[in-house]
Amino acid sequence: MGKLKIEGKELRAIGYPQGPVISIAMNVMEKNYKHHTKEDAMEILKQVLAAPVEYMDDAVLALIAEQLIPKEPAEGAEVSLNQTGVRFNVFGAEHIEQGAMHQMYTAAKLPVAVAGALMPDAHSGYGLPIGGVLATENAVIPYGVGVDIGCRMCLSIFDIDPKELVQKESFYTRELHEATLFGSGAQFKQAENHEVMDSVAFSELPLLKNLHGRAWKQLGSSGSGNHFVEFGIVEIPEKDEVLGVEAGTYLGLLSHSGSRALGANIANHFTKIAKQKRRLPGEANNLAWLGMDEQEGIEYWMAMNLAGDYASACHHVIHDKIAKQLGRKPVKRVENHHNFAWKEQWEGKDVIVHRKGATPAGKNVLGIIPGSMTADGFIVKGKGEMAAVNSAAHGAGRLMSRTRAMQSITHNALKEELAKHGVKLLGGGLDEAPFAYKDIHTVMKSQQNLVDIVGKFIPKIVKMDGTAPKPWMKSKKDAEVSGE
């Protein structure tokens, strides 16, 4: 197959406007998709043209997408970065790419920055790096939280012999299929009932009011990308007074997903406003903030918390459905956000702590840090380490972008890896193969001063988005918008 060659007239023929976007699109596609057919390449370009905002987090296609989004007239004052940034600690620096380090250095120079930290699973994101933690004074940064607001983990521990996962594999497989929906844009025909949908925030903010109907139909769905619902084995080596579960081996249900279209729309809406109010230098443009004493900041805070509650409700709907089918109540449920902002205290000062792909790890705070579809996950208890701004990693962290993973990992290699670990995969793709992630044990070793491990989760039946990978699928390298 020859190298891809696209002409400007072909782009204009499918609707691309005359301007810089033509040459940028040609260069991006010919460089990054040179082994694709022209038909596939043009389909990708049509997808980006139809919905450019959905590709703003793509590691490659964002270059094209940003040219297609209308530029808003500058309204706010120009804001300069500080010459030197606030000091931040880096955990597992030898395993973190330079792009993420550079993004953190930029964030640390914001005038509102107070403290920061970079977790060992960190990699480049959009605005604040994934694995980045930033405390600010009287300011909230929409892209310091990310697009998938409230993306979180939830683990239900059942007093059931995990041997059932083999003995009754078809039963547990069926329950995963029936408990939720995967795929970008997935909606239920019959909406679930949950008190979160009665929140007054939906009626107080016009943006949220318009999103209410779709959010209701997506309640309990799981999205795509790195989101999953899986059964596995929970091992508790000894009883921990905070976890409160007796030592033993249990059956576990673990889920990972966020706030779906609701969170994505909130993030994009308020980021647009923040950029209008504060014009930052190019490399810091996506770190524009809203003051907590400004109407827009107050509205974002309300919307963000609603998205967090909604994400939590999605998990609870899934777990409650399965618990009902199992005929058991969990002996313990452990859960945590890892894309969110919290009001906390830092050295006696009220601050807003943004954790974008980072797990809250205050003293004795429980959390879940997953590995990959074949790697162990861990139940952890925070040590309250101030050097890490009371935070820890949120997972293994990506080693490869989705595009690179799909180009370099074979289906046979994935099949062999699943068999090696005795994992049954329902859906999923090469972009989520274990090889695309860092070694979770290395990550945990790099943060042994941040958390104590009080339990382990070993995946056995894993359900992910089953959509067949296409050349134009969003790479979403930072996994911020896996749900939409």
N, C-alpha and C positions, 0 to 999 in steps of 0.2 A: 504494500500500500504506500502510495506516495505521500509526501508531507502535505498537510492541510494548507490550502490557499484560498483566502476569502477576498473578494473585491468590494470596494465601497458601494458600487451600484447595487450589489446584492443585499447589502444592509439597508440601503435606502428603500429598496423594493419591499422589504418586510416591515417598514415603518420607522426605521431609525432616522432621527433628525440630522440635518446637516450640521456639522460641528466637530469638536474634538473627539466626541464619543465614537465617531466612525473609525478613526485611526487607532484609538485606544482599544476598541473591540477587536479590530483586526489583529493587533499585536498580541493581545491577551490570548485570543483563541489559537493563533498560529504558534505561539510559544508553549502554551499549557495543554492544548488539545490537538497537537499535531498528528497524533496517531488515530484520531477519530475520523469518521467519514464526514463529508461536507453536510450530508443530511442531518446527522446527529448534532453537528456543530451549529447549524442554523436553528435546529429545534431548541438548543440551549439558549441561543440568543433571543429567540421568540419568547421563551419563558422569562428571561430577565427583563425584556422590554415590557411584558405584560404586568409584572409585579416587581419592580426594582427594589422596593423597600425590603422584600423578603430575602434579598440576596446581599444585604449590607453587611452581613456577618460571614459571608463566604470568603474563605482565604484567598480565592482567585477572582471570582466574578464580582466582588465588591468594587473593583476598579472600574468596571463598566456601569454597575448599578448606580454608583454615586454621581455619574455624569447624566443619568436619566432622571434623577429626582430634581424637581424644580428648586432652585436656590431661593431661599427667603431673603428679603432685603434686610440688611443689617440694621438693627434697632438699638441694641445695647452698646455700652461702652467697651472699648478694647481693654482686655485684662492681660497684664504681663505676668509671667511666671517669676517666682523668686530665683535668684541666682544660685542659691544652694537650697536643697530640699531638706525636709525633716528627716532625721535618721530613721532607717528601718532595718530590721533584721531579716536575714535570708536563711532559710532552713533547707539543707540539701542543695546548696548552690551548685555543686558539681554536676547535678542532674537537670539543671534548669537552663533552657535556651536563652540566648542573649536578647532575643526579641522581647521576652517577658521581663527581663531585667531592665531593659530600656524603658518599657512602658511604666514600670514601677518607679524608676527614677524621675520620669516626667510627672507622674501623679504626686510624688513627694514634693514637687516644687509648686504645687497649687497654693495660692495665698490662704486658703481655708484649711490646708492639711495640718494635722496635729501629730499624728503618729502613723506608722505603717508596718507591714510585715509581708513576707512572700513565702508561701508554703512550698513544700518539696515536690508537689505534683504540678507546679505552675507551668503554664505555657501561654503564648500570645493570645490575646483576646481582642475585644473591640472596646477601646477606652481603657478601663482598668484590666490588667491581665487576669486570666483565669488563675485562681490561687492567690490573688491579691487581696490584701486587707488594708483598708485606709480609714482612719479616724479623722473626722473633720469637725470644725467648730461652726455650729449654727447653719449648716449647709448639707443638702442631700444631693447626690449625683446620680441621676437615673441610670447612666451607664456604668456607675460604680456598683450597681445592683445587677444590671444585665437585663436582657430581653425576657428570659424565662423567670420572671419574678417568683420567688417562693419555691423554686425547684428544690426538691427535698427527698429524703429517704424515709421509709417507714418499714419497720420490722415487727411482725407479730410472731410470738413464740408460743407454740402449741405443745401441750403435754401428750404428744403422739409419737409412737415409735417411728423414726424416719425410715425404717426398712420398708414402710408402706409405699414410699416413693418408687420402689422397685416392684413390690408385690402388687400394687394397685396403680401402676403407672398410667394406664389409660384413664382412670378416674381423675387423677391429679392433672393430667394433660387437658382433659375436657374442661375442668374447672378454670384453668388459666385462659382457655379460649373463650369461655363464656363470661368471665368476670369483668372484662374491659375491652376497649377498642384501641387499636394502634393505627398509626398513619396520620400524616399531616392533614388537618381539616376534618378528621373523623368526628362524626356526631351520632348520637343515639336517636332513634325514632321516638322512643318513649323517655322523657326526661325523668331523672331521679328526684326524689324529694330530699332536701337538706336545708337546714336553717340558714346556711350561708347565703342562699338565694333570696332571703328576705331582708338582707342587710339594707339599712337606710342609705348607705353610700350609693347604692344603685339608683336611687331616686334623687339624691342630692347633687350628683355630678352628671351633666348631660352626656359626657363621654361614656360613662359607665351605664347610663340608662340605655344607650344605643347598643351596648354590648351584652345586655342582660339575656336576651333570647338565645344567642349563640352559646354563651357561657353555660346556660342551663342544659342545652343539648350536648355539651361536651363534658359535663360533670361526671367524673368517674372514668374518663378516657385517659389514655396514656401517651399519645403522640408518637413521635418517631425518633430517629437519631439514636442516642445512647440510653433512651428510656426503656425500662423493662419491668416485668413482674415475674418473680421466680420462686420456686420451692427449693428448699435445700435443708441441710443439716446444721443445726445450731449446737455448738459445743460450749458448755460452761464449765471451765476447769475447777472452779471453786466459787462458793457463794460470795458475792460482793454485796456489801450492805446498801449500796446505792441502787444497783440493778435489782437486787432482791429476788433473784431466781436461784433455786437450789442447784448445786453442781449436778451435771448430767448431760445427756444427749437428747435433743428435742427436734421436732419438725418446725421449720421456719418458713415464713412467707415474707419476702422482701420486695419492695417496689421502689422505683425511682422515676419521678416525673414532676412536672411543674404546673404552671397556671395557664397553659395552652394559649389560645388566641387572646384571652383576656389580658394576660400579662404582657404579651408582645405589643398589643395596641396601646396599653398604658405607657410602656417604656418608650415607644416611638413618639407618641404624642407629647410627652413631657420633655423628652430630650430635645425635640424641635423647639419647644418654648425656651428651654435653658440656653440653647445655642443662640437664640434671638436676643436674649437678655444679656449674655456675656460672651463676647467674641474672644476666644482664646487662640493662641498661636496654633498653627496647623497640627503639630504633633500632639497637642493637648485638646484639640477641638471637641473630641468626644467625652471629655471630662467636665463639660459645662455643668454648673450646679444651680440649684434653686435655694434661696434662703428659707430657713424654717420660720421666718417672720414675714414671708411674702405669701400672698394668696395662692400663687402657683405652687409654692413649696408645701403649703398646708394641704392643698388638693392632691399633690403627688403622694404625700405621706398617707393620706386617707386611702387613695387608690392602691398604693403599694401594699398596705396592710390588708385590704380586701383581697387582693390577688394572692397574698400569702395564706389567708384563711380559706380561700377557694382551692388552692393547691392542696392544702391539708385535707379539705373535704373530699377531694378527688381520691386521695389515698384511702380515707376512711370508708368511702363507698365501696371500693374494691375489696378491702380487707373484711368489711362486714358481710359482703356477699359470700365470700369464700368461707368465713367462719360459720355462717349459717349452713352452708352445704356440708361442712365438716362436722356440724353438730357440736361444736366446742367453742368456748370463749378462750381467747389467748390468756396465758398465765402472765404475759407481759407484752406491752407494746412500746417500742422505742422509736423515736422519730426526730428529725431535725431539718430545718431549712439549710441550704448552703448557697443561696443567691438572695440576699436580703440586706436590709440596713436596720440597725437597732440603736435605741437611745441607751447609752451606757456611761459609766464614769471612767475617766482616765486622769490619774494623778489629781484627783479632787475636782476635775472639771467635767461639765456635761458635754458629751460629744456624740456624734453620729458615727457608728462603726459600720462601714460597708464591708461585707464579706461576699466576694464574687467568686464562687467556686471554692469556698472555705467553710469549714465546720466550726460552729461555736464550741469553745473548749474552756469555758470558765470552770472554776473549781467545782468538781463533782457533777458537771453537766454531762449527761449521757448523749451519745451520738452514734451514727453508723458511717463507716468509711468502707465503701465497696471496692472490690478489685476489678475483675473483668468477668466475662461469661464463664470462665473456667477457674479464675483465681479466687482465693479466699477473700471474704470481707470481714470487717472487725467491728465488734461492739466496743466502744471506747468510753472512757470517763476522763473528762478534762482535768488538767492540773492547775488551771488558772495562771498560766505563764504570761506575765505582762510583756515579756520580750516578744511574744507572738501576738500581742493584743488579744489574748484569750481565744486563740484560734488554732485550727489544725487543718490538714489537707482534707479535701472532700472526696478523694478517690485515688486511683493509681495515676491519673493524668495521661494525656495523649502523648505518645512517642512519635506517631505519624499523623499527618493530616488525613482526612478521609479520602481525598483524591489519591494520595500516595499509597494508602493502604489498599485501595481497590486495584491499583496498578501493579502492586508488588506481591500481594498475598494470593495464593491459589485456593480454590475450593477444596482440593485434596488435602492441602496443609491444614485448613480449618477443620475438615472432617477428622483428620488424624488426631488433632489436638483435643477435639471434643471427646473422641473415643478414649484417649489416654486418661482423661479426667472423669470419664463416666458421666458426661453431661449430655442431656437431650435438649437440642435447640429447636425452638418453634419460631420460625421467622428469622430475623437477624440477617446480617450480610457481612461481606468482607471488610467493610469500613468499620465494623465493630469487633473484628476478630481480636483475640487476645494479644496477638503480636503487635497490634497498633497501640498498645498501652505500655506504660512503664511497669517495672516489677513492683508490685504492691508491697512486697516485703522490704525492698530497699527504701520505699517511701516511708513505711512505718518505722524503720530503723532511724531515719533522718529526723523523726519527730518523737522519739521516745521521751524527750523532756517536756513534751506538750500534752500527751495523753497516756493513760494506762489502758492496756487491753484487758477487758473483762469477759470477752466471749468471742467466738469465731463463727462465721457463716460460710458454709461450703455449698456453692450452687450445684443443683442436680437437674432441674427441669426449668429451662429459661425461655420465657416468651418475650419477643421483641417485635418490632414492625416487620411484617412479612412482605412488604412491597418489594418487588424485584428491583435491584439497583439499576438505575439508568445513568447514562453519561452526564445528564444535566442535573442530577440530584445535588442538592446543596451540600457542600463539603462541611460547612459549619465547624471549622476546625476547633473553635473554642467551646463547642457544644452548648452555647448559651440558649439557642432557640430550637432545641431538639423537638419541642412539642409542636411547633408551627412552622 
